[in-house]
C-alpha cells in the first residue's frame, strides 16, 4: 500500500504526520462532529458548555485554542501545542472524552 492509501485508513483526526500534531507552534485544524441526526449546540446552554470545556482543555492539554466555531451539529477548532509533550490530537481526544 502506498502512503496516500495508508493515510485514508488512519482515524480522521490523525491524517497528518504524527510529528506535526506534537510540534510546538504548529496549528492544526479539526472538525468535531456530534452524533448523526443531532444538533445539541443549537441550544445556547449546550453551546456555552462546549465552549467552556474547550477553554478548560487549553490548560489541561498545554495547547493554545487559536480559534473555534460552534455550529449546531459540530465544532471547528484550530489547536496549537505550546509545550513539549503537548499534542493537538490529545487536546481533541480529551475534549471529546
C-alpha positions as CSV (number, residue, x, y, z in Angstrom):
1,X,0.0,0.0,0.0
2,X,1.4,3.5,-0.8
3,X,1.5,6.4,1.6
4,X,-1.7,8.0,0.2
5,X,-3.7,4.8,0.7
6,X,-2.5,4.3,4.2
7,X,-3.4,8.0,5.1
8,X,-7.1,7.3,4.5
9,X,-7.0,4.3,6.8
10,X,-6.0,6.4,9.8
11,X,-8.6,7.9,12.1
12,X,-9.9,11.2,10.7
13,X,-8.1,13.2,13.4
14,X,-4.7,11.7,12.6
15,X,-4.3,12.1,8.8
16,X,-1.1,14.3,9.1
17,X,2.3,13.1,10.2
18,X,2.1,12.3,14.0
19,X,5.1,14.6,14.5
20,X,3.1,17.7,13.3
21,X,0.4,17.2,15.9
22,X,3.1,17.5,18.6
23,X,5.2,20.3,17.1
24,X,5.2,23.4,19.3
25,X,3.7,26.3,17.4
26,X,2.2,24.2,14.7
27,X,-1.6,24.9,14.4
28,X,-3.8,22.0,13.3
29,X,-7.5,22.3,12.3
30,X,-10.1,19.8,13.4
31,X,-13.8,19.3,12.9
32,X,-15.5,17.6,15.9
33,X,-18.8,16.1,14.9
34,X,-21.8,15.2,17.1
35,X,-23.8,12.0,16.8
36,X,-25.7,11.7,13.5
37,X,-29.0,13.5,13.2
38,X,-28.4,15.5,16.4
39,X,-27.8,19.2,16.8
40,X,-27.0,19.7,20.5
41,X,-25.3,23.1,20.0
42,X,-28.4,24.6,18.6
43,X,-29.3,25.0,22.3
44,X,-27.4,28.1,23.7
45,X,-26.7,26.5,27.1
46,X,-25.1,23.4,25.5
47,X,-23.1,25.6,23.1
48,X,-21.8,27.6,26.1
49,X,-20.9,24.4,27.9
50,X,-18.9,23.2,24.9
51,X,-17.0,26.5,24.8
52,X,-16.3,26.3,28.5
53,X,-14.9,22.8,28.1
54,X,-12.8,23.8,25.1
55,X,-11.3,26.7,27.1
56,X,-10.7,24.5,30.1
57,X,-8.9,21.9,28.0
58,X,-6.3,24.5,26.9
59,X,-4.8,24.4,30.4
60,X,-5.1,20.6,30.8
61,X,-3.5,19.9,27.5
62,X,-0.9,22.6,27.3
63,X,-2.2,23.8,24.0
64,X,-3.5,27.1,22.6
65,X,-7.0,27.2,21.2
66,X,-6.4,29.6,18.3
67,X,-10.0,29.8,17.1
68,X,-13.2,27.9,17.3
69,X,-16.6,28.0,15.7
70,X,-19.7,26.3,17.2
71,X,-22.2,25.0,14.7
72,X,-25.5,23.3,15.6
73,X,-24.1,19.8,14.9
74,X,-20.3,20.2,15.0
75,X,-17.4,22.3,16.1
76,X,-14.4,23.7,14.2
77,X,-11.2,24.3,16.2
78,X,-7.6,25.2,15.5
79,X,-5.3,23.9,18.2
80,X,-1.6,24.6,18.7
81,X,0.7,22.7,21.1
82,X,2.5,25.2,23.3
83,X,4.9,23.0,25.4
84,X,7.0,19.8,24.9
85,X,4.8,16.8,25.3
86,X,1.6,18.5,24.2
87,X,-0.4,17.2,21.3
88,X,-3.3,18.8,19.4
89,X,-4.8,15.3,18.9
90,X,-4.7,14.7,22.6
91,X,-6.5,18.0,23.2
92,X,-9.3,17.0,20.9
93,X,-9.5,13.4,22.3
94,X,-9.7,14.8,25.8
95,X,-12.4,17.3,24.8
96,X,-14.4,14.6,23.2
97,X,-14.0,12.3,26.2
